[in-house]
C-alpha cells in the first residue's frame, strides 16, 4: 500500500494563508460556497475572469500572481496525459 503524499499548496492557497483568512471567509466575500472556492484553490476548476479578479482584489495582488503560467502548463500536461491513457 502506497502512502499518499500531500501536494504542494497552490499559489492561491499560499496567499490566502498569508492573510490569515480561511476558505470560508473568502468564499463568503465572493458570494460562493466554500466547496466551490476549494475547487478553485486546488485548481480542479478555473474561475471566470470576473471571479478571478475579485479573488485577486481580496488578496491584494494581481490575477497573474495567483495563477502563474507554469501551473497552467502543468495542468494542460496532466490533462493531455489523462486523455492519452
URLINGI-V318253 format. One line per field, one symbol per residue. phi: phi as a letter, one per 40 degrees, with the letter a starting at -180 (. if undefined). psi: psi as a letter, one per 40 degrees, with the letter a starting at -180 (. if undefined). burial: 1 if it has 24 or more other C-alpha atoms within 12 Angstrom, else 0. A space follows every 50 residues. Layout:
phi: ???
psi: ???
burial: ???
This chain:
phi: .cccbcccccdccccccccgccdcccdcccgbcccccdccccfcbbccdc cccccccccfacdcccbcdcccccccccccccccc
psi: hiihhhihiiddddddddeeiidddddddefiiddddddddefdihiidd ddddddddefaiddddgidddddddddddddddd.
burial: 00000000011110110000001001100100000011011110001000 01001101100010011000000000000000000
